[in-house]
Amino acid sequence: MSRDTSIRRGQTLAGWTFVSPTLVVLGLFLAVPVLMALWVSFTDWNGRGSPFASGIGFVGVDNYRELVGEQGGLTRSDFMTSLRNNFFYVLLVVPLQTAFALFLALVLNQRLLKAVGFFRTAFYFPSVVSSVAISLVFLFLFSGGGVINSLLEVVGIDGPTWFNDSRGLFHLLGDGLGLWSASDPPSALAGSGVLGLTWWQWISGPSVALSVIIMLVIWTTAGTFMLMFLAALQDLPVEVEEAARIDGAGRWGVFRNVTLPHLRPTMLLVTTLGLIGTWQVFDQVYVMTQGGPGKTTLTPAYLSYSYAFDNQKWGVAAAMAFVLFLIIFTMTSLQRFLFRDKDAIATKRAARRTRKARANAPAGGAA
Amino acid sequence: MSPTSPPSRRRRRTSLAALAVSSSLALAACGGGGFEEDGSSDPASSGDGPVELQVLIASSGDAETQAVEDAAAAWAEESGNEVEVVVANDIAQQLSQGFAGGNPPDVFYVDAGVFGDYAEAGNLYPYLDQMEDADDFYPNLVDSFTLDDQAYCAPKDFSTLALQINTESWKKAGLTDADIPTTWDELQSVAQELTTPDQAGLVLGIGRDRVGAFLVQNGGFWVDGETGEATATEPTNVEALEFVQGMLEGGEAVLAPDVDAGWGGEGFGTQKAAMTIEGNWIRGAMENDYPDVDYTVAELPEGPAGKGTLLFTQCWGIAADSPDQEAAVSLVEAMTTPEQQLKNADAFGVMPSRESAQADYVEQFPDDAPFIAGGDYGQGPVNLPGLGPVVADLDSQLEQLKTADVNQILESFQKNAEAELQ
């Protein structure tokens, strides 16, 4: 027994030695700065000198109140605008990118497809290229007289001036369906509002400019998630699929009842990563639009950067970052709850109950 | 798979505790000591012996970098010190890191728009009163770098807005030199005459940095720099914006995005409009991108309250935390001599900020006389601290100037600015 423990002790020590450099780096450069930023969010630090010096004003939750409270004014409406933009962005990007990645993985998984390696590389390629480089290329493609508009002209469509167009897609959709007039919004919606924005502003949907960024991101990140789905699909034994076919399931039946449940853990991973990534979008906004036109591509991450570095409002910017963290945390927790495997949880609970009963019984029996 | 035994759980807890203790020790070590607030009347700090200064600039290109490096090297040789010129990728970010860390560059560019925030935070050392010939700088430029009646730094150069006219379209419309507009009504009628189905009369860039010129011409502005108050809702400002809106509605003027241009110069260069209001930088752009377009430059027309234009300027900021401020002041003096400023004008097309250099500048660059005349009556940008998001919101609303409610734009700016400035 003691020889077993000493071997394990040696292994434990070796394990800690190997892991400690990463822990130190993560701690010093990730955990500690996050805690420092949390402190800054409770102060009115103006960027001069250390925020831990004596004499720095501690203002408690004033910065947070400025983001959501009545007295917020412009700060609150800027923050709410950024949250609204990012919400519509997430709403469009996460489902579309997951579906697109799954579709590509299913295509690549076909045994009949020749040159799988080439297609796999081609689909994955956008993910490896620098996001700044892709953003610059898209700036050229989607400029008013650029390639996209020229192609649309061939089909007879007069394309919008993508990056200068701040009209919301939902507004335009409602206009097209006859629900309202986009240029003369109904006073019920435009007159009243909540949290600093009118109802009309809340339901605007992503703007035309934001939809360019949405297209860019779906195209870029689908490749990464496609690889995860592909790995999971290749894990599914062919015999299971064949057995399902023999039992009489059609192609769609096999997909719904065999493939999709098998992909559940990967789906959870992909949507979690998608949620975290999309709520933090920054690179594309910084390179392409800097929040414009008309603040319709403003996102919380970019707004936080802009308030801090351009406007020297460090406390409010740090507070924005932590509110964003809470939003992401809530959403991913909710999503994990929705995706939980109810059968596995029930089985685990039953096993624990049995173990506890067995542990108590001999003690009672011995006594 | 046995459950975790008590000894290894204890060991894990000890390791975690050790990690927590070491990180909090690191945290305490990283916290700096308190910083003394430098008063405005403090004398310049100076080290003993030769010093090494670090200069951080946001360069417009190789020409500017070369000019600054050469001038700094000349001063270094003469004074026996060393100078390192660093070109910033993102000057706001790099300066913020320097200020927070307590070791910023000694000398750096400060744009008039961010000057207020830096000065309010105490990052800048006011040295203008220590410079020789500080009176020689244009008063309007020095005003742009004045906060609470304290002038902080020396303007290094400036640009103004003027009216650019496409000579071919001008002649085609049958206009002559005598028709160059000098009042608002003349501007509107000339723009109307120049408007054709393919070309608008006037193209304006979006935002306060173009429309603001009309406010100045009518005797007002978004804020009053001297009193530190917002003055957006004054009736003169409403009139000015309504005049521009009238031209946009009539079709003789267009905003740059409406003709698929990123800025007024692009709309002018691609000949989507016959006139534009832009600054000195349009010279380089037209030469490089649209060399076939012939144009002349004229001063902006007068408004009801007289001449007005907008100034864009940067100053040489000296860090309050710099240990070599005396040497830095000497460097700035060398960088802003009239001769050096004329050299810069030749190298990368900026205008000297010293009034004594104006005559020589006009002699060397007679076509740019309308630009430099603006130095006498131009208005610098909004430089009150904390107004960054407010002017960004104003710009965002001015994007819709053609259809927006002018009173609402000015009122929301007033409200937001007052909330910030109280």
Chai-1 contact restraints between the chains, C-beta under 6 A:
chainA,res_idxA,chainB,res_idxB,connection_type,confidence,min_distance_angstrom,max_distance_angstrom,comment,restraint_id
A,G27,B,S23,contact,1.0,0.0,6.0,A-B,restraint_1
A,V32,B,S23,contact,1.0,0.0,6.0,A-B,restraint_2
A,V32,B,L27,contact,1.0,0.0,6.0,A-B,restraint_3
A,N46,B,A121,contact,1.0,0.0,6.0,A-B,restraint_4
A,G47,B,S96,contact,1.0,0.0,6.0,A-B,restraint_5
A,G47,B,F99,contact,1.0,0.0,6.0,A-B,restraint_6
A,G47,B,A100,contact,1.0,0.0,6.0,A-B,restraint_7
A,G47,B,A121,contact,1.0,0.0,6.0,A-B,restraint_8
A,R48,B,F99,contact,1.0,0.0,6.0,A-B,restraint_9
A,R48,B,A121,contact,1.0,0.0,6.0,A-B,restraint_10
A,R48,B,G122,contact,1.0,0.0,6.0,A-B,restraint_11
A,R48,B,N123,contact,1.0,0.0,6.0,A-B,restraint_12
A,G49,B,F35,contact,1.0,0.0,6.0,A-B,restraint_13
A,G49,B,G102,contact,1.0,0.0,6.0,A-B,restraint_14
A,S50,B,G31,contact,1.0,0.0,6.0,A-B,restraint_15
A,S50,B,G32,contact,1.0,0.0,6.0,A-B,restraint_16
A,F52,B,G31,contact,1.0,0.0,6.0,A-B,restraint_17
A,A53,B,G32,contact,1.0,0.0,6.0,A-B,restraint_18
A,A53,B,G34,contact,1.0,0.0,6.0,A-B,restraint_19
A,A53,B,F35,contact,1.0,0.0,6.0,A-B,restraint_20
A,S54,B,G34,contact,1.0,0.0,6.0,A-B,restraint_21
A,G55,B,G34,contact,1.0,0.0,6.0,A-B,restraint_22
A,G73,B,A419,contact,1.0,0.0,6.0,A-B,restraint_23
A,L74,B,P389,contact,1.0,0.0,6.0,A-B,restraint_24
A,L74,B,D393,contact,1.0,0.0,6.0,A-B,restraint_25
A,L74,B,N416,contact,1.0,0.0,6.0,A-B,restraint_26
A,G144,B,D260,contact,1.0,0.0,6.0,A-B,restraint_27
A,T161,B,D260,contact,1.0,0.0,6.0,A-B,restraint_28
A,N164,B,P257,contact,1.0,0.0,6.0,A-B,restraint_29
A,G294,B,S396,contact,1.0,0.0,6.0,A-B,restraint_30
A,G294,B,E399,contact,1.0,0.0,6.0,A-B,restraint_31
A,K295,B,S396,contact,1.0,0.0,6.0,A-B,restraint_32
A,F309,B,A92,contact,1.0,0.0,6.0,A-B,restraint_33
A,F309,B,Q93,contact,1.0,0.0,6.0,A-B,restraint_34
A,F309,B,S96,contact,1.0,0.0,6.0,A-B,restraint_35
A,D310,B,A92,contact,1.0,0.0,6.0,A-B,restraint_36
A,D310,B,G388,contact,1.0,0.0,6.0,A-B,restraint_37
A,N311,B,G388,contact,1.0,0.0,6.0,A-B,restraint_38
A,N311,B,P389,contact,1.0,0.0,6.0,A-B,restraint_39
A,Q312,B,D117,contact,1.0,0.0,6.0,A-B,restraint_40
